[in-house]
């Protein structure tokens, strides 16, 4: 299984140069069964990364371009009266896929954004009073531009908390950018990427994650991190129980990807920024910005071993 994971990282790396850490974190998020939020400036490779992940994992893929005039029915589907059969029939929307790319999710209205809430949390949607199950596995990868950009609607905290991780891709380093510039005419296309994982592999990975052990001392460390966010006046609100569960599950998944059956503090520290930064907001930040400095504050001020 480790070879398959490494092959998946390498295949995605053929399209997203010099971003191995972000690729591994993205795979960690999906292996853990979570949804992923990619936030960065336009043209940084968010959509490319999403499409490459779907390809190497062999998932049925749908892309939804979020715009200001998008309606919930455009995502979930609609019930239409069939005159030939004299009955109503449901036409499923693009949400009925294994992996949904919600492209530029913060460019649509809050009403349409909320159409994904039930799908992300419960793996089902309710349309016209009827509940319909979504295919399994089901993942949402959403991309968004920074909220300071024109024409954006910030995601509410309730929806941000549905995302297991938030990642920023960032500019490539000079070496990776040179490779990108040199391969402009001969870049690997999406169709050339090899599928590295199957649905059966995903089931095996979930079983392996369930067998990863976290010691009492490790859980003590995680609880100290969580308690730090809830105490005093540093943050507007602390990590929710969902956020706490997300942190430990992500750490277990990172350990599994490193072929270990136990979690180390380093695993928690590796996934902490991606899991917590979009869930925390400093009291002193009147703009409501969720920043990466929050996790660095946690890592620097909370000891691994208690006194």
matplotlib code that plots the C-alpha trace (Angstrom):
import matplotlib.pyplot as plt

x = [0.0, 2.9, 4.1, 0.7, 0.6, 4.1, 3.1, 0.0, 2.2, 4.6, 1.8, 0.2, 3.6, 3.9, 1.3, 1.9, 5.6, 7.6, 4.6, 5.1, 4.1, 0.8, 0.1, 0.7, -1.5, -4.3, -4.1, -4.0, -7.3, -9.0, -7.7, -9.1, -12.5, -12.5, -13.3, -10.6, -10.5, -7.8, -7.4, -5.0, -4.7, -5.9, -3.5, -1.7, -2.8, -5.8, -8.0, -5.1, -4.3, -8.0, -8.3, -5.0, -6.1, -9.4, -7.5, -4.9, -7.6, -9.9, -12.9, -15.9, -15.4, -17.7, -16.7, -19.1, -18.1, -19.5, -20.8, -23.1, -26.1, -25.7, -28.7, -29.0, -30.9, -27.9, -25.9, -28.4, -30.7, -34.3, -37.6, -39.3, -42.7, -42.4, -45.5, -44.9, -44.9, -47.3, -45.2, -42.4, -38.8, -35.7, -32.7, -29.7, -27.2, -23.4, -23.2, -24.0, -20.3, -17.5, -15.5, -16.9, -14.7, -16.5, -14.5, -14.3, -17.0, -16.9, -18.0, -21.6, -24.2, -24.5, -27.8, -26.1, -23.0, -25.3, -26.6, -23.5, -23.8, -26.0, -24.0, -20.7, -21.8, -24.2, -23.4, -27.0, -29.1, -32.8, -34.7, -38.4, -38.9, -37.1, -33.7, -31.3, -28.0, -24.8, -22.3, -19.6, -16.9, -17.9, -15.4, -15.7, -12.6, -13.5, -11.3, -11.6, -9.8, -8.7, -11.7, -10.0, -10.6, -13.6, -16.9, -16.4, -18.7, -16.8, -17.7, -19.5, -17.8, -20.4, -19.3, -15.6, -15.8, -17.1, -13.7, -11.2, -8.3, -7.5, -4.4, -2.6, -0.4, 1.8, 4.3, 6.7, 10.3, 12.8, 13.8, 10.2, 9.3, 12.2, 11.0, 7.5, 8.7, 10.9, 8.1, 5.4, 5.1, 5.5, 3.6, 1.9, -1.8, -4.4, -5.2, -1.6, -1.7, -2.0, -4.6, -2.8, -5.6, -9.0, -12.1, -10.9, -7.6, -9.5, -11.3, -8.0, -6.6, -9.6, -9.0, -5.4, -6.2, -8.6, -5.7, -3.3, -2.8, -2.6, -1.1, -2.5, 0.4, -0.2, -3.9, -2.9, -0.9, -3.8, -6.1, -3.7, -3.7, -7.5, -7.8, -5.4, -7.8, -10.7, -9.1, -8.5, -9.2, -6.8, -9.4, -13.0, -14.0, -12.0, -11.8, -15.1, -15.3, -15.5, -12.2, -10.6, -11.7, -10.4, -7.0, -6.5, -7.8, -5.6, -2.6, -3.4, -3.7, -0.4, 1.2, -0.4, 1.0, 4.4, 3.8, 3.5, 0.9, 1.3, 1.0, 3.9, 3.7, 5.4, 2.4, 0.1, 2.3, 2.5, -1.3, -2.1, -1.9, -4.1, -6.7, -6.9, -6.1, -9.4, -11.3, -9.6, -9.9, -8.0, -10.1, -7.8, -8.5, -11.5, -11.5, -12.5, -9.5, -8.5, -4.7, -1.8, -0.1, -2.7, -1.3, 2.3, 1.2, -0.2, 2.9, 5.2, 3.2, 1.9, 4.5, 4.6, 5.1, 3.2, 5.0]
y = [0.0, 2.4, 2.0, 3.0, 6.1, 7.1, 6.5, 8.7, 11.5, 11.2, 11.2, 14.3, 15.9, 15.6, 18.3, 20.3, 21.0, 21.4, 21.0, 17.5, 18.7, 20.1, 17.0, 14.7, 16.8, 16.8, 13.0, 12.8, 14.8, 12.5, 9.3, 10.5, 10.9, 14.6, 17.6, 19.9, 23.7, 25.2, 28.9, 30.9, 33.6, 32.8, 30.8, 29.0, 25.5, 24.8, 23.4, 21.4, 19.8, 18.9, 17.2, 15.3, 14.0, 12.7, 11.0, 9.1, 8.0, 6.7, 8.8, 9.8, 13.6, 16.5, 20.2, 23.0, 26.5, 28.7, 32.0, 34.7, 33.4, 29.7, 28.2, 25.3, 23.3, 23.6, 21.6, 19.2, 18.5, 19.2, 17.3, 17.7, 16.5, 14.0, 14.4, 11.1, 9.0, 11.4, 11.6, 13.6, 12.4, 13.5, 14.7, 14.5, 17.4, 17.2, 16.6, 12.9, 12.0, 10.7, 13.9, 17.3, 20.3, 23.3, 25.9, 29.4, 28.5, 31.9, 33.7, 32.5, 33.6, 32.1, 30.4, 28.4, 27.7, 26.2, 23.7, 21.7, 21.6, 18.5, 16.7, 17.3, 16.4, 13.5, 12.2, 12.9, 15.6, 16.5, 17.7, 18.3, 16.6, 13.4, 12.4, 10.9, 9.2, 10.3, 7.8, 6.6, 7.6, 11.3, 14.2, 17.9, 19.8, 23.5, 26.3, 29.9, 33.2, 35.3, 37.1, 40.4, 39.9, 41.6, 39.7, 37.1, 36.0, 34.7, 31.2, 31.2, 29.4, 26.7, 25.7, 26.3, 23.7, 21.1, 21.1, 18.8, 20.8, 24.1, 24.4, 27.1, 26.1, 29.2, 30.3, 27.6, 27.8, 29.0, 25.4, 24.2, 27.3, 26.9, 23.3, 24.6, 27.2, 24.7, 22.2, 24.6, 22.9, 19.4, 19.3, 16.0, 16.1, 15.0, 12.0, 10.8, 10.5, 6.9, 5.7, 4.6, 3.7, 1.9, 2.0, -1.3, 0.4, 3.2, 0.7, -0.8, 2.6, 3.4, 0.1, 0.9, 4.4, 2.8, 0.6, 3.5, 3.9, 7.2, 6.9, 8.7, 11.1, 12.0, 12.6, 14.7, 16.9, 17.2, 18.2, 20.8, 22.3, 22.3, 23.8, 26.6, 27.7, 27.8, 29.6, 33.3, 36.0, 34.9, 33.5, 34.5, 30.8, 27.6, 24.5, 22.6, 18.9, 18.3, 20.2, 18.1, 14.9, 16.2, 16.9, 13.4, 11.6, 13.6, 12.8, 9.1, 9.3, 11.0, 8.3, 5.6, 7.3, 7.1, 3.3, 3.6, 2.1, 4.8, 8.6, 10.9, 14.5, 15.4, 14.0, 16.3, 19.3, 18.5, 18.5, 21.2, 24.3, 22.7, 21.5, 24.5, 27.7, 28.1, 27.3, 29.9, 33.7, 36.0, 38.3, 41.2, 40.6, 42.8, 41.7, 38.2, 36.8, 33.2, 33.2, 30.7, 32.5, 30.9, 27.4, 28.7, 30.3, 27.0, 25.1, 27.6, 28.1, 24.6, 22.1, 18.5, 17.2, 18.6, 19.9]
z = [0.0, 0.7, -2.9, -4.1, -1.9, -3.1, -6.7, -6.2, -4.9, -7.8, -10.4, -9.0, -8.8, -12.6, -12.9, -9.7, -9.5, -6.3, -3.9, -2.4, 1.1, -0.2, -2.3, 0.7, 2.9, 0.3, 0.0, 3.8, 3.9, 1.4, 2.9, 6.2, 4.6, 4.8, 2.5, 1.3, 0.9, -1.4, -0.9, -3.0, -5.7, -9.2, -11.4, -8.5, -9.5, -7.3, -10.0, -11.5, -8.1, -7.7, -11.1, -10.6, -7.3, -8.8, -11.6, -9.5, -7.0, -9.8, -8.6, -10.6, -11.0, -11.4, -11.6, -10.6, -11.5, -8.8, -10.0, -8.5, -10.4, -9.5, -7.8, -5.3, -7.9, -10.3, -7.7, -6.2, -9.2, -10.0, -10.2, -13.6, -14.8, -17.6, -19.8, -21.7, -18.4, -16.6, -13.5, -11.9, -12.3, -10.5, -12.6, -10.3, -10.3, -10.4, -6.7, -7.4, -8.0, -5.9, -6.0, -6.5, -7.4, -6.1, -8.1, -6.6, -4.0, -2.5, -5.6, -5.2, -2.7, 0.9, -0.1, -2.8, -0.6, 2.0, -0.5, 0.1, 3.9, 4.2, 1.4, 3.2, 6.6, 6.0, 2.5, 1.4, 0.0, 0.5, -2.6, -2.8, 0.6, -0.3, 1.0, -1.5, -0.7, -2.5, -4.0, -1.6, -1.2, -1.4, -1.3, -1.9, -2.9, -2.9, -4.2, -3.2, -3.9, -0.9, 0.6, 0.0, -3.8, -5.4, -5.8, -3.0, -0.3, 2.8, 3.9, 7.2, 10.2, 10.1, 6.6, 7.1, 10.0, 7.5, 5.7, 7.3, 6.0, 4.3, 2.2, 0.4, -2.6, -2.8, -5.4, -6.7, -5.6, -8.4, -9.3, -9.7, -11.6, -14.0, -14.6, -15.2, -17.7, -19.6, -19.9, -21.1, -24.5, -23.2, -20.0, -18.9, -19.6, -17.2, -19.4, -19.1, -15.3, -14.1, -11.7, -8.6, -6.2, -6.4, -4.2, -2.6, -1.7, -0.1, 2.2, 3.1, 4.0, 6.2, 8.0, 8.5, 9.9, 12.4, 13.6, 14.3, 18.0, 19.9, 23.4, 26.4, 26.5, 22.8, 23.5, 26.5, 24.1, 21.7, 24.5, 25.7, 22.1, 22.0, 25.5, 24.6, 21.9, 24.3, 27.2, 27.7, 25.2, 22.4, 20.0, 19.3, 19.8, 20.4, 18.3, 18.2, 19.0, 15.3, 14.9, 17.7, 16.1, 12.7, 14.2, 15.7, 12.7, 10.4, 12.6, 12.5, 8.7, 8.4, 10.6, 8.4, 5.3, 6.9, 7.5, 11.2, 13.6, 16.2, 16.2, 17.1, 18.2, 14.9, 13.1, 15.0, 14.3, 10.6, 10.1, 12.7, 10.4, 7.7, 10.2, 12.6, 10.8, 9.0, 12.2, 14.4, 14.5, 16.8, 19.0, 18.0, 14.3, 13.5, 9.8, 10.7, 8.9, 9.5, 9.4, 9.5, 12.3, 14.7, 14.4, 14.8, 18.1, 19.3, 18.3, 20.1, 23.3, 24.0, 25.3, 24.0, 27.5, 30.4, 33.4]

ax = plt.figure().add_subplot(projection="3d")
ax.plot(x, y, z, "-o")
ax.set_aspect("equal")
plt.show()
